């Protein structure tokens, strides 16, 4: 492959910054990790390997070089300046106060290193003083509102297993870095974990704005979709209304063949009568057998794979995601990927480093969009593919959404969550969020005329996105092998459930299926209880893969890697966020279970009920000083001198003391007092509270042009995306595109034509 080796400096001790650096290192770039004297504290955080090295540190920092320096000391600043003088990219997670003390504020960096790309990944934003305090995925997912949507309705909110907000923010930072590389002179990329968490939960913003109802947790024990016990674990029972007959065939119990259950509304009202039959049936069968039989009937069931299941999974073995007791753990197929060792404290990244080469990219005016001139063909549907196209359109790409008049994107008529069984009369507001800023054409790819039209579009395109079931593109004659003959420079991105190869590549899934199959659900949930998915109202795997997919296309563009086929398995990508736990399992056989909101190296680390209905505050202490301040604040002075190990062993006692303090106070009072005491904390916000919080509006995480829709997950210092044009009506730009004329972007703001009638694609629930 072509492309040049980028020089990346990483000055980050949080997970997000380290994951972002890991992506660059994995793709073969030179990443120099700056650690404090004595090493990053994560090096020795439990669990550790036989040599005392943390599995988390080893995984996040594989293939990086190391250097020790203090960015606030004169010697450390001088050494860092040497590294930055020859660097292309700096990844940092310093808050504004920390950055100012180290001389690393964005303004200072831009003045001292004019062509440097700065990726600042913080909890609340590079200019928000709250980012000077400790922050992690729990705090970000709480403040961003994601935690309010995960868990059972009558129980505490949950953070997703692992460090999901941090990984998602790392993907956003990587995408932003590629955008900045295409801007003359580079740029500053400002990514906030809380913004990314809110962006992932964008559907709640739409629902609240459209209905006034506040979405909340739905769990896995009630509702249309549930997890039930199998003989050897858990199975997710997931189906659309149109698949009810297949469910009846699979279960084979007369209770499900009741004529009263023919309608979706009636089934919902009578759930207590027929779900016990499903539970009895599943209890006597192995989970993989249920999964296999359901998939044969086209049902998107998923079984809860724990880490032991993953490393022995036939699909993962066939694709070499894991193999021979080792792990390759590559998040994408089609680009070279490395998985080596982490730097030791004896490593030294010194020596002669050549002068930086000019940044390749588009030479244009500073206000030009980073992806201006890039043409993307978007065959994506619902979320994963369509959201990837939206991200590219936001930053200047000409994105052409391709649909069939007879089978358009089902999101056009998708009911908003919590809208009950009301039929959708107008175009769904959910469709707008994933497709704003695009142009639209209808093609019948089952005809030769439609395929010929497709080839004409491909000739002028730079990239193509598709998330069809595996095999569809081949049957339609638009697979990579055939289209690369039409345009050898085409970047082709496939976002499938389990990848394009392997024995399970043709399976069907929704986001909730992938929560289970990826292993994420096995780590998400209340301690010692059933696995928990992200919910059908979030579909976390779909949201995550769109952030990664946009980054991969932008990477191939910035690195000049034409003719690249990118095969991204949504399941593997989510599993990749659990890489440290997978490596630990391979080394010592540990099979973790749900642990609620607790995380190694941080205690207390949970959400606590406050006064009022469903009011919660998240607290995450990771130093003795923070725990001492907390103990003093809540009147538990005897705990102030206890070491971290005591807090870990006696976390129930500590949680009880903290919970008895928070429950007597409002969430706002808890936040104020904890903040004044220097204890890291964040309110668990609902969609209503998020809508009223100026932070998210000011940072354009959601926008209201022309109505509430998804905004942007990052900010560029030198480029502000304009409000996107409305999503195209079905076939809106057919005349222009069929005549070979690219529509003027300004035309997108004009009045829409009368929409074509959209055939009903109404599903039975939100995805």
C-alpha positions in Angstrom: 0.0 0.0 0.0 1.0 3.6 -0.4 0.7 6.2 2.3 3.4 7.7 4.4 4.4 7.1 8.0 2.9 9.6 10.3 4.8 10.8 13.4 2.4 10.9 16.4 3.2 12.1 19.9 0.8 10.9 22.6 0.6 12.8 25.9 -2.4 11.1 27.5 -3.1 9.0 30.5 -6.8 8.4 29.9 -8.1 5.5 27.9 -9.5 7.6 25.0 -6.1 9.2 24.2 -4.3 5.9 24.5 -6.8 4.1 22.2 -6.5 6.9 19.6 -2.7 6.5 19.7 -3.1 2.7 19.5 -5.0 3.1 16.2 -2.1 5.0 14.7 0.4 2.5 16.0 -1.7 -0.4 14.8 -1.7 1.0 11.3 2.1 1.2 11.3 2.7 4.8 12.2 5.4 6.0 14.7 3.7 6.8 18.0 5.8 8.1 20.9 4.1 7.8 24.2 5.1 10.4 26.8 4.9 9.0 30.3 5.6 10.8 33.6 8.8 10.0 35.4 8.5 6.5 36.9 5.9 5.5 34.3 2.2 5.8 33.6 0.2 4.6 36.7 -1.8 2.4 34.4 1.3 0.2 34.0 0.6 -1.5 37.4 -3.2 -1.2 37.6 -4.8 -4.6 38.3 -5.2 -7.0 36.8 -1.5 -7.6 35.8 0.4 -10.3 34.0 3.2 -12.5 35.5 5.7 -9.6 35.1 3.4 -7.1 36.9 2.4 -5.3 33.7 -1.3 -4.3 33.5 -3.2 -6.0 30.7 -4.9 -2.7 30.0 -1.6 -0.8 29.6 -0.1 -3.6 27.4 -3.1 -3.6 25.1 -3.6 0.1 24.8 0.0 0.8 24.1 1.1 -2.1 21.9 3.6 -1.0 19.1 4.3 2.4 20.6 7.7 3.9 21.6 8.2 5.4 25.0 9.8 8.4 26.6 9.5 9.7 30.2 9.0 13.4 30.7 7.2 15.9 32.9 5.4 18.4 30.6 5.4 21.1 33.4 9.2 21.0 34.0 11.7 23.0 31.9 13.5 19.8 30.9 10.3 18.0 30.0 9.0 21.0 28.0 12.2 21.2 26.1 12.1 17.5 25.3 8.5 17.6 24.3 9.2 20.6 22.0 11.8 18.5 20.2 9.3 15.8 19.7 6.6 18.1 18.5 9.0 19.9 16.1 9.1 16.8 14.0 5.6 15.4 14.7 2.6 15.4 12.4 0.0 14.8 15.2 -0.2 15.4 18.9 -2.8 13.5 21.0 -3.4 15.0 24.4 -6.0 14.8 27.1 -4.9 17.8 29.2 -7.6 20.1 30.4 -7.3 23.8 29.8 -5.6 24.6 33.1 -3.2 21.7 32.8 -2.5 22.6 29.1 -1.8 26.2 30.0 0.7 25.3 32.8 2.5 23.0 30.4 2.5 25.6 27.5 0.3 23.2 25.5 -2.8 25.3 25.0 -4.2 25.0 21.4 -3.2 28.6 20.7 0.4 28.1 21.9 0.7 24.9 20.0 -0.6 26.4 16.7 1.9 29.3 17.1 4.9 27.1 17.9 4.1 24.3 15.4 2.0 25.7 12.6 1.5 22.5 10.7 0.9 20.3 13.7 -2.5 18.5 14.0 -3.6 18.6 17.7 -6.2 16.0 18.8 -7.5 17.1 22.3 -9.6 14.3 23.8 -11.1 15.4 27.2 -14.1 14.7 29.3 -16.0 17.9 28.6 -14.0 19.8 25.9 -10.6 21.4 25.6 -11.8 24.8 26.9 -14.0 23.5 29.7 -12.5 23.8 33.1 -14.3 20.7 34.2 -11.8 18.8 32.0 -9.0 19.6 34.4 -10.6 17.0 36.8 -10.5 13.3 36.3 -13.0 11.9 33.9 -13.8 8.5 32.5 -16.5 6.7 30.6 -18.9 6.5 33.6 -18.8 10.2 34.1 -19.1 10.9 30.4 -21.9 8.5 29.8 -23.7 9.9 32.8 -23.4 13.5 31.9 -24.0 12.8 28.2 -27.2 10.9 29.0 -26.2 7.5 27.7 -26.2 5.9 31.1 -29.8 7.0 31.6 -30.8 4.6 28.8 -29.0 1.5 29.9 -30.4 -0.9 32.6 -33.7 -1.8 34.0 -36.3 1.0 34.3 -36.8 0.7 38.1 -33.1 0.3 38.9 -29.9 2.3 38.7 -28.5 3.5 35.4 -25.5 1.5 34.0 -22.4 2.4 32.1 -21.6 0.0 29.2 -19.0 -2.7 29.9 -15.4 -1.7 29.5 -14.6 1.9 28.6 -17.1 2.5 25.7 -17.3 6.3 25.7 -13.5 6.4 25.7 -13.2 4.1 22.7 -15.9 5.9 20.8 -14.2 9.2 21.5 -10.9 7.7 20.3 -12.6 6.8 17.0 -13.9 10.3 16.7 -10.5 11.7 17.5 -8.9 9.5 14.8 -11.5 10.7 12.3 -10.9 14.3 13.3 -7.2 13.9 12.8 -7.7 12.7 9.2 -9.9 15.7 8.6 -7.3 18.0 10.0 -4.6 16.5 7.9 -6.6 17.5 4.8 -6.7 21.1 5.9 -3.8 23.4 4.9 -1.7 23.9 8.0 -3.5 21.3 10.1 -6.0 22.1 12.8 -7.1 21.5 16.4 -9.5 18.6 16.9 -11.6 19.1 20.1 -13.4 15.9 21.2 -15.3 15.6 24.5 -16.2 12.1 25.8 -19.5 13.5 27.1 -20.4 14.9 23.7 -19.7 11.6 22.1 -21.8 9.8 24.6 -24.7 12.2 23.9 -24.1 11.8 20.2 -24.5 8.1 20.5 -27.8 8.6 22.2 -29.1 11.0 19.5 -32.4 9.2 19.1 -33.4 10.3 22.6 -33.0 13.9 21.6 -35.3 13.3 18.6 -37.9 11.5 20.6 -38.0 14.2 23.3 -38.2 17.0 20.8 -40.9 15.2 18.7 -43.1 13.9 21.5 -42.2 15.6 24.7 -41.7 12.2 26.3 -38.5 11.4 28.1 -36.9 8.1 26.9 -35.6 5.9 29.7 -34.2 2.5 30.4 -36.0 -0.5 29.0 -33.7 -3.3 30.2 -33.8 -6.9 29.0 -36.4 -8.5 31.3 -39.5 -6.9 29.9 -40.7 -5.5 26.6 -40.9 -6.9 23.1 -37.3 -8.1 23.0 -35.8 -9.9 26.0 -32.9 -12.0 27.2 -34.0 -15.4 28.6 -32.0 -18.2 30.2 -30.8 -21.0 28.0 -29.4 -24.3 29.3 -25.8 -22.9 29.3 -26.2 -19.1 29.4 -28.4 -16.4 27.9 -30.2 -15.9 24.5 -31.6 -12.7 23.1 -35.1 -13.1 21.6 -35.1 -10.5 18.9 -37.6 -10.3 16.0 -39.7 -7.9 14.0 -43.6 -8.1 13.7 -43.3 -9.6 10.3 -41.2 -12.5 11.7 -43.8 -13.7 14.2 -44.6 -16.8 12.2 -41.0 -17.8 12.2 -40.9 -17.4 16.0 -44.0 -19.6 16.3 -42.3 -22.2 14.1 -39.1 -22.0 16.2 -40.7 -22.3 19.6 -43.3 -24.9 18.6 -45.5 -24.2 21.6 -49.3 -24.0 21.0 -49.4 -21.0 23.4 -47.8 -18.9 20.6 -50.2 -20.1 17.9 -53.1 -18.4 19.6 -55.1 -16.4 17.0 -55.2 -13.5 19.4 -51.5 -13.0 18.9 -51.6 -12.4 15.2 -51.3 -8.6 15.7 -48.3 -6.9 17.1 -50.4 -4.7 19.4 -52.2 -7.7 20.8 -49.0 -9.6 21.4 -47.7 -6.6 23.3 -50.8 -6.5 25.5 -50.7 -10.2 26.1 -47.0 -10.7 26.7 -47.4 -12.2 30.1 -49.4 -15.0 28.6 -46.9 -16.2 25.9 -43.4 -15.2 27.2 -43.4 -18.0 29.8 -43.6 -20.5 26.9 -40.5 -19.0 25.3 -38.7 -19.1 28.6 -39.6 -22.8 29.2 -38.5 -23.7 25.7 -35.1 -21.9 25.9 -34.3 -23.2 29.4 -33.6 -26.7 28.0 -31.5 -25.8 25.0 -27.9 -24.7 24.5 -27.6 -21.1 23.6 -25.7 -21.7 20.3 -28.2 -24.3 19.2 -31.0 -21.8 19.7 -29.0 -19.1 17.9 -28.3 -21.5 15.0 -31.9 -22.6 14.6 -33.2 -19.1 14.8 -30.8 -17.8 12.2 -31.9 -20.6 9.8 -35.4 -19.1 10.0 -34.0 -15.6 9.4 -34.5 -14.5 13.0 -31.9 -12.1 14.3 -31.5 -13.8 17.7 -28.2 -13.4 19.5 -26.6 -15.5 22.2 -24.6 -13.9 25.0 -21.0 -14.7 24.2 -18.6 -14.4 27.1 -14.9 -14.1 26.6 -14.3 -17.8 26.6 -16.9 -18.1 23.8 -15.2 -15.4 21.8 -11.8 -16.9 21.7 -13.2 -20.3 20.6 -15.8 -18.9 18.2 -15.6 -20.4 14.8 -16.3 -17.1 13.1 -13.5 -15.4 15.0 -11.1 -18.2 14.3 -11.9 -18.3 10.6 -11.2 -14.6 10.3 -8.1 -14.8 12.5 -9.5 -12.3 14.9 -8.1 -14.8 17.4 -6.1 -17.8 16.5 -4.0 -20.6 18.1 -4.4 -19.2 21.6 -3.2 -15.8 20.5 -4.9 -12.6 19.5 -4.6 -10.5 16.4 -7.6 -8.4 17.3 -7.6 -6.3 14.2 -10.5 -3.9 14.1 -10.6 -3.9 10.2 -9.7 -6.2 7.4 -8.1 -4.6 4.4 -5.4 -2.5 6.0 -2.2 -3.8 7.5 -2.5 -4.1 11.3 0.2 -4.7 14.0 -0.2 -6.2 17.5 3.2 -6.1 19.2 4.5 -5.3 22.6 4.1 -2.1 24.7 7.1 0.1 25.5 9.2 -0.7 28.5 10.4 2.0 30.9 13.9 1.4 29.5 12.8 2.4 26.0 14.0 5.8 24.8 12.5 7.4 21.8 15.4 9.7 21.3 18.0 9.8 18.5 17.9 11.7 15.3 14.5 12.3 13.8 14.3 13.9 10.3 12.5 17.1 9.6 8.8 16.7 9.1 7.6 16.4 5.5 4.9 18.6 4.2 1.4 17.3 5.0 -0.2 15.9 2.0 -3.7 17.1 1.4 -5.9 19.5 -0.3 -4.2 22.9 -1.0 -7.1 25.4 -0.7 -8.4 28.3 1.3 -8.4 27.8 5.0 -12.2 27.8 5.2 -12.7 25.0 2.7 -14.3 21.9 4.0 -11.9 19.1 4.7 -13.6 16.7 2.4 -14.6 19.1 -0.3 -14.4 17.5 -3.7 -14.8 13.9 -2.3 -17.7 12.0 -3.8 -19.2 9.2 -1.7 -21.9 6.7 -2.9 -24.0 5.8 0.1 -25.9 2.5 -0.1 -26.2 2.5 3.7 -29.5 1.9 5.4 -31.0 2.6 8.8 -28.0 3.5 11.0 -24.6 2.0 10.5 -24.0 2.8 6.8 -26.2 5.9 6.6 -24.7 7.5 9.7 -21.2 7.0 8.2 -22.3 8.9 5.1 -23.8 11.7 7.2 -20.5 12.1 9.0 -18.7 12.5 5.7 -21.3 14.9 4.4 -20.9 17.0 7.5 -17.3 17.8 6.6 -17.8 18.6 2.9 -18.1 15.3 1.0 -20.7 15.1 -1.8 -22.7 12.1 -0.5 -25.2 10.5 -2.9 -27.7 8.3 -1.1 -28.8 5.4 -3.4 -32.2 3.8 -2.8 -34.7 1.7 -4.7 -38.1 3.2 -5.3 -39.6 -0.2 -4.4 -37.5 -0.7 -1.3 -36.2 2.6 0.1 -34.3 3.0 3.4 -36.7 1.6 6.1 -35.7 4.5 8.3 -37.9 6.8 6.2 -41.0 5.5 8.0 -39.5 4.3 11.2 -41.7 5.0 14.3 -40.0 7.2 16.9 -39.3 5.2 20.1 -42.1 5.6 22.7 -44.6 6.5 20.0 -46.5 3.2 20.7 -48.3 1.6 17.8 -49.2 4.8 16.0 -48.7 4.5 12.3 -46.1 6.8 10.8 -47.8 9.2 8.5 -44.9 11.6 7.7 -41.3 10.8 7.1 -39.7 9.8 10.3 -37.5 12.4 12.0 -35.0 9.6 12.7 -34.3 9.4 9.0 -33.4 13.1 8.8 -30.6 12.8 11.4 -28.8 10.1 9.4 -29.3 11.5 6.0 -29.2 15.3 6.2 -26.7 16.9 3.8 -27.0 14.2 1.2 -28.3 14.0 -2.3 -30.6 11.2 -3.4 -31.1 9.0 -6.4 -33.2 5.9 -6.9 -31.8 2.9 -8.9 -33.2 -0.5 -9.5 -30.1 -2.5 -9.2 -31.9 -5.7 -10.2 -32.1 -4.4 -13.7 -29.3 -3.9 -16.2 -30.3 -0.3 -16.7 -29.9 0.3 -12.9 -26.6 -1.4 -12.8 -25.4 0.6 -15.8 -26.4 3.8 -14.0 -24.6 2.6 -10.9 -21.4 2.1 -12.9 -21.6 5.7 -14.2 -21.8 7.0 -10.7 -18.9 4.7 -9.6 -16.7 6.1 -12.3 -16.8 9.5 -10.7 -16.8 8.4 -7.0 -14.0 8.3 -4.5 -15.7 6.0 -2.0 -18.7 3.7 -1.5 -20.4 2.6 1.7 -22.7 -0.4 2.1 -24.1 -2.4 5.0 -26.2 -5.0 3.2 -26.4 -8.6 4.4 -23.4 -10.4 3.1 -24.0 -11.7 -0.5 -26.4 -9.0 -1.6 -23.8 -6.8 -3.3 -22.5 -9.8 -5.2 -26.0 -10.8 -6.4 -26.6 -7.2 -7.5 -23.3 -7.0 -9.3 -22.0 -4.1 -7.2 -19.4 -6.0 -5.1 -15.9 -4.6 -4.8 -14.4 -7.1 -7.3 -16.7 -5.8 -10.1 -16.7 -2.1 -9.2 -12.9 -1.8 -8.8 -12.8 -2.7 -12.5 -15.0 0.3 -13.2 -12.9 2.6 -10.9 -9.6 1.3 -9.7 -9.3 4.2 -7.2 -12.6 3.4 -5.4 -12.4 3.0 -1.6 -15.1 0.5 -0.7 -16.4 0.2 2.8 -18.5 -2.8 3.9 -20.0 -2.6 7.3 -21.6 -6.0 7.9 -22.7 -7.8 11.0 -19.8 -10.3 11.2 -17.6 -9.6 8.3 -17.5 -10.7 4.7 -16.0 -14.1 5.3 -16.3 -17.0 7.8 -19.0 -19.5 8.6 -21.4 -17.0 10.2 -20.9 -14.1 7.8 -24.4 -14.4 6.4 -26.2 -14.2 9.7 -28.8 -11.5 10.5 -28.5 -9.1 13.4 -29.6 -5.9 14.9 -27.6 -3.8 17.4 -29.0 -5.7 20.3 -27.9 -9.0 18.7 -24.4 -7.6 18.4 -24.4 -6.4 22.0 -24.7 -10.0 22.9 -22.5 -11.7 20.2 -19.6 -9.3 20.7 -19.2 -10.0 24.4 -20.2 -6.5 25.4 -23.4 -7.6 27.1 -21.5 -10.2 29.1 -19.7 -7.3 30.9 -22.7 -5.0 31.1 -25.3 -5.4 33.8 -25.9 -5.4 37.5 -23.2 -7.3 39.5 -23.7 -11.1 39.2 -26.9 -10.8 37.2 -28.1 -11.3 33.6 -26.3 -9.6 30.7 -27.6 -6.2 29.6 -27.6 -4.8 26.1 -27.4 -1.1 25.1 -31.2 -1.2 24.3 -33.0 -1.2 20.9 -33.3 2.6 21.4 -29.5 3.1 21.2 -28.1 0.2 19.2 -24.6 1.0 20.4 -22.8 -1.3 17.9 -24.4 0.6 14.9 -23.4 4.0 16.4 -19.8 2.9 17.1 -19.2 1.4 13.7 -20.4 4.6 11.9 -17.7 6.6 13.9 -15.1 4.1 12.9 -16.3 3.7 9.3 -16.0 7.5 8.7 -12.5 7.4 10.1 -11.4 4.6 7.9 -12.6 6.3 4.7 -11.0 9.6 5.8 -7.8 7.7 6.6 -7.6 6.2 3.1 -8.2 9.6 1.6 -5.7 11.4 3.7 -3.1 8.6 3.2 -3.8 8.3 -0.5 -4.8 4.7 -0.4 -7.0 4.3 -3.4 -8.5 1.0 -4.4 -8.8 -0.2 -0.8 -11.4 -2.7 0.3 -12.4 -2.2 4.0 -14.2 -5.1 5.6 -15.5 -4.1 9.0 -17.3 -6.6 11.2 -19.5 -4.7 13.6 -19.2 -7.7 16.0 -15.4 -7.7 15.9 -15.2 -3.9 16.3 -17.2 -4.0 19.5 -15.1 -7.0 20.8 -12.0 -4.9 20.0 -13.0 -2.4 22.6 -12.7 -5.3 25.2 -9.2 -6.2 24.0 -7.5 -5.9 27.4 -10.0 -8.4 28.9 -9.6 -10.8 26.0 -5.8 -10.7 26.4 -6.2 -11.4 30.1 -8.5 -14.3 29.4 -6.0 -15.8 26.9 -3.3 -15.4 29.5 -5.0 -16.7 32.7 -8.4 -17.9 31.7 -10.4 -15.2 33.5 -14.0 -14.9 32.4 -15.4 -11.7 33.7 -19.1 -11.2 34.5 -21.2 -8.0 34.8 -19.9 -5.8 37.6 -22.4 -3.0 37.6 -20.6 0.3 37.4 -17.5 -0.7 39.3 -14.1 -0.6 37.5 -10.6 -1.7 38.5 -8.4 1.2 39.9 -11.3 3.4 40.9 -13.4 3.2 44.1 -16.0 4.4 44.7 -17.1 4.1 41.1 -20.9 4.0 40.7 -24.1 6.0 40.5 -26.0 6.9 43.7 -29.6 7.8 44.1 -30.5 11.4 44.9 -33.7 13.0 46.2 -36.5 12.9 43.6 -37.8 10.5 41.0 -35.0 8.7 39.1 -32.3 11.2 40.0 -28.7 9.9 40.2 -25.2 11.2 40.6 -22.1 9.4 39.3 -18.9 9.4 41.4 -15.5 8.1 40.3 -12.6 8.4 42.7 -9.2 7.2 41.6 -6.8 8.7 44.1 -6.4 8.6 47.9 -6.8 12.3 48.0 -10.2 12.2 46.3 -11.3 9.4 48.6 -10.2 11.3 51.7 -12.1 14.4 50.5 -15.2 12.3 49.8 -15.0 10.7 53.3 -14.7 14.1 55.0 -17.6 15.5 52.9 -20.1 12.8 53.7 -19.1 12.7 57.4 -17.3 9.3 57.3 -14.1 10.7 58.7 -12.9 7.2 59.8 -12.6 6.3 56.2 -10.4 9.3 55.2 -7.1 7.6 56.0 -8.0 4.2 54.6 -5.9 3.0 51.6 -7.3 2.2 48.2 -7.2 -1.5 49.0 -9.5 -1.1 51.9 -12.0 0.9 49.8 -11.9 -1.9 47.2 -12.4 -4.7 49.7 -15.2 -2.8 51.5 -16.9 -1.1 48.6 -20.3 -2.1 49.9 -19.7 -0.3 53.1 -18.3 2.8 51.3 -21.2 2.8 48.8 -23.8 2.6 51.6 -22.2 5.6 53.4 -22.1 7.6 50.2 -25.6 6.6 49.1 -27.1 7.6 52.5 -25.6 11.1 51.9 -26.7 11.5 48.3 -30.3 10.3 48.8 -31.0 13.2 51.2 -29.9 15.8 48.7 -30.9 17.0 45.2 -28.8 16.0 42.3 -27.7 19.6 41.9 -26.7 20.0 45.5 -24.7 16.7 45.4 -22.9 17.9 42.3 -22.1 21.3 43.8 -20.8 19.9 47.1 -18.8 17.1 45.5 -17.2 19.5 42.9 -16.3 21.9 45.7 -14.7 19.1 47.6 -12.6 18.0 44.5 -14.4 14.7 44.1 -14.9 13.7 40.4 -18.7 13.4 39.7 -21.3 14.0 37.1 -25.1 14.1 37.1 -26.9 11.3 35.2 -28.9 13.4 32.7 -32.1 12.6 30.9 -32.8 13.7 27.3 -34.8 16.6 28.8 -32.0 17.7 31.0 -29.6 17.4 28.1 -31.8 19.6 25.9 -31.8 22.2 28.6 -28.1 22.1 29.2 -26.4 24.9 27.1 -23.2 22.8 26.9 -24.7 20.4 24.2 -26.4 23.2 22.2 -23.3 25.4 22.3 -21.1 22.5 21.1 -23.7 21.6 18.5 -24.1 18.0 19.6 -27.6 18.4 18.5 -29.0 21.1 16.2 -32.4 22.5 15.4 -32.2 23.3 11.7 -34.9 22.9 10.5 -35.9 20.6 13.4 -34.1 18.7 16.1 -31.6 16.4 14.7 -28.2 14.9 15.3 -25.4 17.4 15.3 -21.6 16.8 15.4 -19.4 14.6 17.6 -16.3 16.8 17.3 -15.2 20.4 16.8 -12.4 21.7 14.5 -10.9 25.0 15.6 -10.6 26.2 12.1 -13.7 24.9 10.5 -17.3 25.0 11.6 -19.7 22.8 9.5 -22.7 24.7 8.2 -26.2 23.4 9.1 -26.7 20.4 6.8 -29.3 20.6 4.0 -32.5 18.6 4.6 -32.3 14.9 3.9 -33.3 14.1 0.3 -36.8 13.0 -0.5 -37.0 9.7 -2.3 -35.6 10.2 -5.8 -35.3 14.0 -5.3 -32.1 14.4 -7.4 -32.9 11.7 -10.0 -33.0 14.1 -13.0 -29.7 15.8 -12.3 -27.7 12.7 -11.3 -29.0 10.7 -14.3 -28.0 13.5 -16.6 -24.5 13.5 -15.1 -25.0 16.8 -13.2 -23.9 16.9 -9.6 -26.5 19.0 -7.8 -25.3 22.3 -6.3 -25.0 21.9 -2.5 -26.8 25.2 -2.1 -29.8 23.7 -3.8 -30.3 21.5 -0.8 -31.7 24.4 1.1 -34.4 25.1 -1.5 -38.0 23.9 -1.0 -38.5 20.2 -1.5 -40.4 18.7 -4.3 -43.5 16.7 -3.6 -42.3 13.5 -2.1 -42.7 10.2 -3.8 -45.0 7.7 -2.0 -42.8 5.5 0.2 -43.9 1.9 0.4 -44.6 0.9 4.0 -41.5 -0.5 5.7 -42.9 -0.1 9.2 -41.1 -2.2 11.8 -42.5 -3.2 15.1 -40.1 -1.4 17.3 -37.3 1.0 17.5 -33.8 0.1 16.4 
